Amino acid sequence: MSAGSIAERFACSWPTTTRHLRRLEDAGLIIRNKTGREQNYTLNRERLQAVVGQWLAWFAVK
């Protein structure tokens, strides 16, 4: 999905959206692909599952 398409879905400003995207990219949760001036983002499903799985395991009853 393009950065513009992502930004349209939220009520925050464009700079705020791009800052959040940068943080998600830094965390390895999304992957940015740049083609010319356009930047598209995809979920890094493996990383997301690993992080969420570890977080959910914290709540598991033992």
mmCIF file of the N, C-alpha and C atoms, coordinates in Angstrom:
data_MODEL
# 
_entry.id   MODEL 
# 
loop_
_atom_site.group_PDB 
_atom_site.id 
_atom_site.type_symbol 
_atom_site.label_atom_id 
_atom_site.label_alt_id 
_atom_site.label_comp_id 
_atom_site.label_asym_id 
_atom_site.label_entity_id 
_atom_site.label_seq_id 
_atom_site.pdbx_PDB_ins_code 
_atom_site.Cartn_x 
_atom_site.Cartn_y 
_atom_site.Cartn_z 
_atom_site.occupancy 
_atom_site.B_iso_or_equiv 
_atom_site.pdbx_formal_charge 
_atom_site.auth_seq_id 
_atom_site.auth_comp_id 
_atom_site.auth_asym_id 
_atom_site.auth_atom_id 
_atom_site.pdbx_PDB_model_num 
ATOM 1   N N  . MET A 1 1  ? 0.850  -1.156  0.000  1.00 0.00 ? 1  MET A N  1 
ATOM 2   C CA . MET A 1 1  ? 0.000  0.000   0.000  1.00 0.00 ? 1  MET A CA 1 
ATOM 3   C C  . MET A 1 1  ? 0.907  1.234   0.000  1.00 0.00 ? 1  MET A C  1 
ATOM 4   N N  . SER A 1 2  ? 0.495  2.253   -0.700 1.00 0.00 ? 2  SER A N  1 
ATOM 5   C CA . SER A 1 2  ? 1.311  3.466   -0.756 1.00 0.00 ? 2  SER A CA 1 
ATOM 6   C C  . SER A 1 2  ? 1.175  4.256   0.540  1.00 0.00 ? 2  SER A C  1 
ATOM 7   N N  . ALA A 1 3  ? 2.153  5.094   0.799  1.00 0.00 ? 3  ALA A N  1 
ATOM 8   C CA . ALA A 1 3  ? 2.118  5.928   1.997  1.00 0.00 ? 3  ALA A CA 1 
ATOM 9   C C  . ALA A 1 3  ? 0.887  6.837   1.980  1.00 0.00 ? 3  ALA A C  1 
ATOM 10  N N  . GLY A 1 4  ? 0.540  7.354   0.819  1.00 0.00 ? 4  GLY A N  1 
ATOM 11  C CA . GLY A 1 4  ? -0.645 8.205   0.698  1.00 0.00 ? 4  GLY A CA 1 
ATOM 12  C C  . GLY A 1 4  ? -1.924 7.466   1.023  1.00 0.00 ? 4  GLY A C  1 
ATOM 13  N N  . SER A 1 5  ? -2.040 6.224   0.555  1.00 0.00 ? 5  SER A N  1 
ATOM 14  C CA . SER A 1 5  ? -3.224 5.419   0.850  1.00 0.00 ? 5  SER A CA 1 
ATOM 15  C C  . SER A 1 5  ? -3.340 5.124   2.335  1.00 0.00 ? 5  SER A C  1 
ATOM 16  N N  . ILE A 1 6  ? -2.219 4.901   2.969  1.00 0.00 ? 6  ILE A N  1 
ATOM 17  C CA . ILE A 1 6  ? -2.220 4.655   4.414  1.00 0.00 ? 6  ILE A CA 1 
ATOM 18  C C  . ILE A 1 6  ? -2.635 5.924   5.148  1.00 0.00 ? 6  ILE A C  1 
ATOM 19  N N  . ALA A 1 7  ? -2.069 7.053   4.768  1.00 0.00 ? 7  ALA A N  1 
ATOM 20  C CA . ALA A 1 7  ? -2.362 8.325   5.431  1.00 0.00 ? 7  ALA A CA 1 
ATOM 21  C C  . ALA A 1 7  ? -3.834 8.693   5.326  1.00 0.00 ? 7  ALA A C  1 
ATOM 22  N N  . GLU A 1 8  ? -4.469 8.380   4.200  1.00 0.00 ? 8  GLU A N  1 
ATOM 23  C CA . GLU A 1 8  ? -5.891 8.699   4.005  1.00 0.00 ? 8  GLU A CA 1 
ATOM 24  C C  . GLU A 1 8  ? -6.791 7.993   5.004  1.00 0.00 ? 8  GLU A C  1 
ATOM 25  N N  . ARG A 1 9  ? -6.351 6.882   5.554  1.00 0.00 ? 9  ARG A N  1 
ATOM 26  C CA . ARG A 1 9  ? -7.172 6.084   6.472  1.00 0.00 ? 9  ARG A CA 1 
ATOM 27  C C  . ARG A 1 9  ? -7.166 6.608   7.909  1.00 0.00 ? 9  ARG A C  1 
ATOM 28  N N  . PHE A 1 10 ? -6.324 7.581   8.191  1.00 0.00 ? 10 PHE A N  1 
ATOM 29  C CA . PHE A 1 10 ? -6.184 8.076   9.550  1.00 0.00 ? 10 PHE A CA 1 
ATOM 30  C C  . PHE A 1 10 ? -6.467 9.570   9.621  1.00 0.00 ? 10 PHE A C  1 
ATOM 31  N N  . ALA A 1 11 ? -6.854 10.028  10.799 1.00 0.00 ? 11 ALA A N  1 
ATOM 32  C CA . ALA A 1 11 ? -7.216 11.433  10.985 1.00 0.00 ? 11 ALA A CA 1 
ATOM 33  C C  . ALA A 1 11 ? -6.013 12.305  11.327 1.00 0.00 ? 11 ALA A C  1 
ATOM 34  N N  . CYS A 1 12 ? -4.825 11.735  11.349 1.00 0.00 ? 12 CYS A N  1 
ATOM 35  C CA . CYS A 1 12 ? -3.641 12.532  11.676 1.00 0.00 ? 12 CYS A CA 1 
ATOM 36  C C  . CYS A 1 12 ? -3.016 13.082  10.391 1.00 0.00 ? 12 CYS A C  1 
ATOM 37  N N  . SER A 1 13 ? -2.098 14.024  10.574 1.00 0.00 ? 13 SER A N  1 
ATOM 38  C CA . SER A 1 13 ? -1.471 14.680  9.427  1.00 0.00 ? 13 SER A CA 1 
ATOM 39  C C  . SER A 1 13 ? -0.498 13.745  8.709  1.00 0.00 ? 13 SER A C  1 
ATOM 40  N N  . TRP A 1 14 ? -0.138 14.128  7.486  1.00 0.00 ? 14 TRP A N  1 
ATOM 41  C CA . TRP A 1 14 ? 0.806  13.355  6.680  1.00 0.00 ? 14 TRP A CA 1 
ATOM 42  C C  . TRP A 1 14 ? 2.144  13.168  7.401  1.00 0.00 ? 14 TRP A C  1 
ATOM 43  N N  . PRO A 1 15 ? 2.743  14.240  7.966  1.00 0.00 ? 15 PRO A N  1 
ATOM 44  C CA . PRO A 1 15 ? 4.027  14.046  8.658  1.00 0.00 ? 15 PRO A CA 1 
ATOM 45  C C  . PRO A 1 15 ? 3.928  13.071  9.833  1.00 0.00 ? 15 PRO A C  1 
ATOM 46  N N  . THR A 1 16 ? 2.819  13.109  10.538 1.00 0.00 ? 16 THR A N  1 
ATOM 47  C CA . THR A 1 16 ? 2.629  12.177  11.656 1.00 0.00 ? 16 THR A CA 1 
ATOM 48  C C  . THR A 1 16 ? 2.578  10.749  11.150 1.00 0.00 ? 16 THR A C  1 
ATOM 49  N N  . THR A 1 17 ? 1.847  10.532  10.070 1.00 0.00 ? 17 THR A N  1 
ATOM 50  C CA . THR A 1 17 ? 1.736  9.193   9.492  1.00 0.00 ? 17 THR A CA 1 
ATOM 51  C C  . THR A 1 17 ? 3.097  8.684   9.053  1.00 0.00 ? 17 THR A C  1 
ATOM 52  N N  . THR A 1 18 ? 3.866  9.521   8.375  1.00 0.00 ? 18 THR A N  1 
ATOM 53  C CA . THR A 1 18 ? 5.171  9.068   7.902  1.00 0.00 ? 18 THR A CA 1 
ATOM 54  C C  . THR A 1 18 ? 6.129  8.799   9.057  1.00 0.00 ? 18 THR A C  1 
ATOM 55  N N  . ARG A 1 19 ? 6.011  9.552   10.146 1.00 0.00 ? 19 ARG A N  1 
ATOM 56  C CA . ARG A 1 19 ? 6.840  9.262   11.334 1.00 0.00 ? 19 ARG A CA 1 
ATOM 57  C C  . ARG A 1 19 ? 6.491  7.899   11.915 1.00 0.00 ? 19 ARG A C  1 
ATOM 58  N N  . HIS A 1 20 ? 5.207  7.597   11.981 1.00 0.00 ? 20 HIS A N  1 
ATOM 59  C CA . HIS A 1 20 ? 4.778  6.290   12.484 1.00 0.00 ? 20 HIS A CA 1 
ATOM 60  C C  . HIS A 1 20 ? 5.259  5.163   11.564 1.00 0.00 ? 20 HIS A C  1 
ATOM 61  N N  . LEU A 1 21 ? 5.167  5.382   10.269 1.00 0.00 ? 21 LEU A N  1 
ATOM 62  C CA . LEU A 1 21 ? 5.646  4.378   9.323  1.00 0.00 ? 21 LEU A CA 1 
ATOM 63  C C  . LEU A 1 21 ? 7.144  4.140   9.498  1.00 0.00 ? 21 LEU A C  1 
ATOM 64  N N  . ARG A 1 22 ? 7.881  5.197   9.738  1.00 0.00 ? 22 ARG A N  1 
ATOM 65  C CA . ARG A 1 22 ? 9.331  5.070   9.952  1.00 0.00 ? 22 ARG A CA 1 
ATOM 66  C C  . ARG A 1 22 ? 9.615  4.215   11.189 1.00 0.00 ? 22 ARG A C  1 
ATOM 67  N N  . ARG A 1 23 ? 8.868  4.439   12.262 1.00 0.00 ? 23 ARG A N  1 
ATOM 68  C CA . ARG A 1 23 ? 9.064  3.653   13.490 1.00 0.00 ? 23 ARG A CA 1 
ATOM 69  C C  . ARG A 1 23 ? 8.744  2.178   13.252 1.00 0.00 ? 23 ARG A C  1 
ATOM 70  N N  . LEU A 1 24 ? 7.662  1.924   12.530 1.00 0.00 ? 24 LEU A N  1 
ATOM 71  C CA . LEU A 1 24 ? 7.302  0.532   12.224 1.00 0.00 ? 24 LEU A CA 1 
ATOM 72  C C  . LEU A 1 24 ? 8.371  -0.123  11.359 1.00 0.00 ? 24 LEU A C  1 
ATOM 73  N N  . GLU A 1 25 ? 8.928  0.650   10.429 1.00 0.00 ? 25 GLU A N  1 
ATOM 74  C CA . GLU A 1 25 ? 10.006 0.138   9.582  1.00 0.00 ? 25 GLU A CA 1 
ATOM 75  C C  . GLU A 1 25 ? 11.266 -0.137  10.419 1.00 0.00 ? 25 GLU A C  1 
ATOM 76  N N  . ASP A 1 26 ? 11.594 0.781   11.314 1.00 0.00 ? 26 ASP A N  1 
ATOM 77  C CA . ASP A 1 26 ? 12.753 0.597   12.188 1.00 0.00 ? 26 ASP A CA 1 
ATOM 78  C C  . ASP A 1 26 ? 12.611 -0.645  13.063 1.00 0.00 ? 26 ASP A C  1 
ATOM 79  N N  . ALA A 1 27 ? 11.385 -0.953  13.454 1.00 0.00 ? 27 ALA A N  1 
ATOM 80  C CA . ALA A 1 27 ? 11.109 -2.130  14.287 1.00 0.00 ? 27 ALA A CA 1 
ATOM 81  C C  . ALA A 1 27 ? 11.067 -3.413  13.466 1.00 0.00 ? 27 ALA A C  1 
ATOM 82  N N  . GLY A 1 28 ? 11.112 -3.277  12.135 1.00 0.00 ? 28 GLY A N  1 
ATOM 83  C CA . GLY A 1 28 ? 11.079 -4.450  11.273 1.00 0.00 ? 28 GLY A CA 1 
ATOM 84  C C  . GLY A 1 28 ? 9.688  -4.998  11.035 1.00 0.00 ? 28 GLY A C  1 
ATOM 85  N N  . LEU A 1 29 ? 8.656  -4.226  11.394 1.00 0.00 ? 29 LEU A N  1 
ATOM 86  C CA . LEU A 1 29 ? 7.283  -4.703  11.245 1.00 0.00 ? 29 LEU A CA 1 
ATOM 87  C C  . LEU A 1 29 ? 6.707  -4.449  9.859  1.00 0.00 ? 29 LEU A C  1 
ATOM 88  N N  . ILE A 1 30 ? 7.263  -3.472  9.155  1.00 0.00 ? 30 ILE A N  1 
ATOM 89  C CA . ILE A 1 30 ? 6.868  -3.221  7.774  1.00 0.00 ? 30 ILE A CA 1 
ATOM 90  C C  . ILE A 1 30 ? 8.117  -3.096  6.916  1.00 0.00 ? 30 ILE A C  1 
ATOM 91  N N  . ILE A 1 31 ? 7.930  -3.279  5.628  1.00 0.00 ? 31 ILE A N  1 
ATOM 92  C CA . ILE A 1 31 ? 9.029  -3.179  4.664  1.00 0.00 ? 31 ILE A CA 1 
ATOM 93  C C  . ILE A 1 31 ? 8.657  -2.090  3.664  1.00 0.00 ? 31 ILE A C  1 
ATOM 94  N N  . ARG A 1 32 ? 9.575  -1.166  3.433  1.00 0.00 ? 32 ARG A N  1 
ATOM 95  C CA . ARG A 1 32 ? 9.345  -0.066  2.487  1.00 0.00 ? 32 ARG A CA 1 
ATOM 96  C C  . ARG A 1 32 ? 10.023 -0.402  1.170  1.00 0.00 ? 32 ARG A C  1 
ATOM 97  N N  . ASN A 1 33 ? 9.272  -0.290  0.094  1.00 0.00 ? 33 ASN A N  1 
ATOM 98  C CA . ASN A 1 33 ? 9.802  -0.486  -1.250 1.00 0.00 ? 33 ASN A CA 1 
ATOM 99  C C  . ASN A 1 33 ? 9.637  0.828   -1.999 1.00 0.00 ? 33 ASN A C  1 
ATOM 100 N N  . LYS A 1 34 ? 10.741 1.383   -2.453 1.00 0.00 ? 34 LYS A N  1 
ATOM 101 C CA . LYS A 1 34 ? 10.704 2.666   -3.143 1.00 0.00 ? 34 LYS A CA 1 
ATOM 102 C C  . LYS A 1 34 ? 10.877 2.440   -4.637 1.00 0.00 ? 34 LYS A C  1 
ATOM 103 N N  . THR A 1 35 ? 9.933  2.978   -5.403 1.00 0.00 ? 35 THR A N  1 
ATOM 104 C CA . THR A 1 35 ? 9.994  2.928   -6.857 1.00 0.00 ? 35 THR A CA 1 
ATOM 105 C C  . THR A 1 35 ? 9.828  4.357   -7.353 1.00 0.00 ? 35 THR A C  1 
ATOM 106 N N  . GLY A 1 36 ? 10.921 4.948   -7.788 1.00 0.00 ? 36 GLY A N  1 
ATOM 107 C CA . GLY A 1 36 ? 10.866 6.353   -8.191 1.00 0.00 ? 36 GLY A CA 1 
ATOM 108 C C  . GLY A 1 36 ? 10.547 7.212   -6.985 1.00 0.00 ? 36 GLY A C  1 
ATOM 109 N N  . ARG A 1 37 ? 9.491  7.999   -7.089 1.00 0.00 ? 37 ARG A N  1 
ATOM 110 C CA . ARG A 1 37 ? 9.078  8.856   -5.974 1.00 0.00 ? 37 ARG A CA 1 
ATOM 111 C C  . ARG A 1 37 ? 8.062  8.178   -5.071 1.00 0.00 ? 37 ARG A C  1 
ATOM 112 N N  . GLU A 1 38 ? 7.524  7.056   -5.515 1.00 0.00 ? 38 GLU A N  1 
ATOM 113 C CA . GLU A 1 38 ? 6.483  6.372   -4.747 1.00 0.00 ? 38 GLU A CA 1 
ATOM 114 C C  . GLU A 1 38 ? 7.096  5.385   -3.759 1.00 0.00 ? 38 GLU A C  1 
ATOM 115 N N  . GLN A 1 39 ? 6.527  5.369   -2.561 1.00 0.00 ? 39 GLN A N  1 
ATOM 116 C CA . GLN A 1 39 ? 6.967  4.430   -1.543 1.00 0.00 ? 39 GLN A CA 1 
ATOM 117 C C  . GLN A 1 39 ? 5.784  3.555   -1.155 1.00 0.00 ? 39 GLN A C  1 
ATOM 118 N N  . ASN A 1 40 ? 5.981  2.259   -1.254 1.00 0.00 ? 40 ASN A N  1 
ATOM 119 C CA . ASN A 1 40 ? 4.943  1.313   -0.882 1.00 0.00 ? 40 ASN A CA 1 
ATOM 120 C C  . ASN A 1 40 ? 5.402  0.525   0.327  1.00 0.00 ? 40 ASN A C  1 
ATOM 121 N N  . TYR A 1 41 ? 4.455  0.213   1.173  1.00 0.00 ? 41 TYR A N  1 
ATOM 122 C CA . TYR A 1 41 ? 4.738  -0.498  2.408  1.00 0.00 ? 41 TYR A CA 1 
ATOM 123 C C  . TYR A 1 41 ? 3.990  -1.819  2.436  1.00 0.00 ? 41 TYR A C  1 
ATOM 124 N N  . THR A 1 42 ? 4.664  -2.850  2.946  1.00 0.00 ? 42 THR A N  1 
ATOM 125 C CA . THR A 1 42 ? 4.036  -4.146  3.151  1.00 0.00 ? 42 THR A CA 1 
ATOM 126 C C  . THR A 1 42 ? 4.357  -4.621  4.556  1.00 0.00 ? 42 THR A C  1 
ATOM 127 N N  . LEU A 1 43 ? 3.461  -5.425  5.098  1.00 0.00 ? 43 LEU A N  1 
ATOM 128 C CA . LEU A 1 43 ? 3.709  -5.998  6.419  1.00 0.00 ? 43 LEU A CA 1 
ATOM 129 C C  . LEU A 1 43 ? 4.796  -7.049  6.323  1.00 0.00 ? 43 LEU A C  1 
ATOM 130 N N  . ASN A 1 44 ? 5.661  -7.067  7.307  1.00 0.00 ? 44 ASN A N  1 
ATOM 131 C CA . ASN A 1 44 ? 6.629  -8.147  7.449  1.00 0.00 ? 44 ASN A CA 1 
ATOM 132 C C  . ASN A 1 44 ? 5.929  -9.178  8.345  1.00 0.00 ? 44 ASN A C  1 
ATOM 133 N N  . ARG A 1 45 ? 5.194  -10.070 7.723  1.00 0.00 ? 45 ARG A N  1 
ATOM 134 C CA . ARG A 1 45 ? 4.332  -11.005 8.462  1.00 0.00 ? 45 ARG A CA 1 
ATOM 135 C C  . ARG A 1 45 ? 5.105  -11.866 9.450  1.00 0.00 ? 45 ARG A C  1 
ATOM 136 N N  . GLU A 1 46 ? 6.269  -12.330 9.068  1.00 0.00 ? 46 GLU A N  1 
ATOM 137 C CA . GLU A 1 46 ? 7.061  -13.174 9.969  1.00 0.00 ? 46 GLU A CA 1 
ATOM 138 C C  . GLU A 1 46 ? 7.437  -12.416 11.232 1.00 0.00 ? 46 GLU A C  1 
ATOM 139 N N  . ARG A 1 47 ? 7.918  -11.196 11.068 1.00 0.00 ? 47 ARG A N  1 
ATOM 140 C CA . ARG A 1 47 ? 8.321  -10.387 12.224 1.00 0.00 ? 47 ARG A CA 1 
ATOM 141 C C  . ARG A 1 47 ? 7.113  -10.045 13.088 1.00 0.00 ? 47 ARG A C  1 
ATOM 142 N N  . LEU A 1 48 ? 5.995  -9.686  12.451 1.00 0.00 ? 48 LEU A N  1 
ATOM 143 C CA . LEU A 1 48 ? 4.786  -9.342  13.187 1.00 0.00 ? 48 LEU A CA 1 
ATOM 144 C C  . LEU A 1 48 ? 4.292  -10.532 14.003 1.00 0.00 ? 48 LEU A C  1 
ATOM 145 N N  . GLN A 1 49 ? 4.277  -11.712 13.391 1.00 0.00 ? 49 GLN A N  1 
ATOM 146 C CA . GLN A 1 49 ? 3.840  -12.907 14.113 1.00 0.00 ? 49 GLN A CA 1 
ATOM 147 C C  . GLN A 1 49 ? 4.772  -13.220 15.274 1.00 0.00 ? 49 GLN A C  1 
ATOM 148 N N  . ALA A 1 50 ? 6.062  -13.030 15.089 1.00 0.00 ? 50 ALA A N  1 
ATOM 149 C CA . ALA A 1 50 ? 7.023  -13.299 16.162 1.00 0.00 ? 50 ALA A CA 1 
ATOM 150 C C  . ALA A 1 50 ? 6.800  -12.344 17.330 1.00 0.00 ? 50 ALA A C  1 
ATOM 151 N N  . VAL A 1 51 ? 6.631  -11.060 17.039 1.00 0.00 ? 51 VAL A N  1 
ATOM 152 C CA . VAL A 1 51 ? 6.447  -10.065 18.096 1.00 0.00 ? 51 VAL A CA 1 
ATOM 153 C C  . VAL A 1 51 ? 5.112  -10.265 18.808 1.00 0.00 ? 51 VAL A C  1 
ATOM 154 N N  . VAL A 1 52 ? 4.052  -10.409 18.036 1.00 0.00 ? 52 VAL A N  1 
ATOM 155 C CA . VAL A 1 52 ? 2.731  -10.576 18.636 1.00 0.00 ? 52 VAL A CA 1 
ATOM 156 C C  . VAL A 1 52 ? 2.656  -11.904 19.395 1.00 0.00 ? 52 VAL A C  1 
ATOM 157 N N  . GLY A 1 53 ? 3.256  -12.936 18.833 1.00 0.00 ? 53 GLY A N  1 
ATOM 158 C CA . GLY A 1 53 ? 3.259  -14.229 19.502 1.00 0.00 ? 53 GLY A CA 1 
ATOM 159 C C  . GLY A 1 53 ? 3.958  -14.164 20.850 1.00 0.00 ? 53 GLY A C  1 
ATOM 160 N N  . GLN A 1 54 ? 5.083  -13.487 20.911 1.00 0.00 ? 54 GLN A N  1 
ATOM 161 C CA . GLN A 1 54 ? 5.799  -13.338 22.185 1.00 0.00 ? 54 GLN A CA 1 
ATOM 162 C C  . GLN A 1 54 ? 4.983  -12.508 23.167 1.00 0.00 ? 54 GLN A C  1 
ATOM 163 N N  . TRP A 1 55 ? 4.348  -11.479 22.677 1.00 0.00 ? 55 TRP A N  1 
ATOM 164 C CA . TRP A 1 55 ? 3.542  -10.621 23.539 1.00 0.00 ? 55 TRP A CA 1 
ATOM 165 C C  . TRP A 1 55 ? 2.341  -11.387 24.083 1.00 0.00 ? 55 TRP A C  1 
ATOM 166 N N  . LEU A 1 56 ? 1.660  -12.145 23.228 1.00 0.00 ? 56 LEU A N  1 
ATOM 167 C CA . LEU A 1 56 ? 0.512  -12.922 23.677 1.00 0.00 ? 56 LEU A CA 1 
ATOM 168 C C  . LEU A 1 56 ? 0.921  -14.037 24.639 1.00 0.00 ? 56 LEU A C  1 
ATOM 169 N N  . ALA A 1 57 ? 2.098  -14.612 24.439 1.00 0.00 ? 57 ALA A N  1 
ATOM 170 C CA . ALA A 1 57 ? 2.581  -15.659 25.342 1.00 0.00 ? 57 ALA A CA 1 
ATOM 171 C C  . ALA A 1 57 ? 2.756  -15.126 26.747 1.00 0.00 ? 57 ALA A C  1 
ATOM 172 N N  . TRP A 1 58 ? 3.046  -13.852 26.879 1.00 0.00 ? 58 TRP A N  1 
ATOM 173 C CA . TRP A 1 58 ? 3.207  -13.230 28.183 1.00 0.00 ? 58 TRP A CA 1 
ATOM 174 C C  . TRP A 1 58 ? 1.925  -13.323 29.002 1.00 0.00 ? 58 TRP A C  1 
ATOM 175 N N  . PHE A 1 59 ? 0.761  -13.329 28.311 1.00 0.00 ? 59 PHE A N  1 
ATOM 176 C CA . PHE A 1 59 ? -0.529 -13.381 28.980 1.00 0.00 ? 59 PHE A CA 1 
ATOM 177 C C  . PHE A 1 59 ? -1.005 -14.812 29.235 1.00 0.00 ? 59 PHE A C  1 
ATOM 178 N N  . ALA A 1 60 ? -0.301 -15.785 28.703 1.00 0.00 ? 60 ALA A N  1 
ATOM 179 C CA . ALA A 1 60 ? -0.722 -17.189 28.838 1.00 0.00 ? 60 ALA A CA 1 
ATOM 180 C C  . ALA A 1 60 ? -0.721 -17.596 30.297 1.00 0.00 ? 60 ALA A C  1 
ATOM 181 N N  . VAL A 1 61 ? -1.727 -18.355 30.645 1.00 0.00 ? 61 VAL A N  1 
ATOM 182 C CA . VAL A 1 61 ? -1.836 -18.878 32.009 1.00 0.00 ? 61 VAL A CA 1 
ATOM 183 C C  . VAL A 1 61 ? -1.003 -20.149 32.080 1.00 0.00 ? 61 VAL A C  1 
ATOM 184 N N  . LYS A 1 62 ? -0.151 -20.217 33.062 1.00 0.00 ? 62 LYS A N  1 
ATOM 185 C CA . LYS A 1 62 ? 0.714  -21.389 33.198 1.00 0.00 ? 62 LYS A CA 1 
ATOM 186 C C  . LYS A 1 62 ? 0.315  -22.213 34.382 1.00 0.00 ? 62 LYS A C  1 
# 
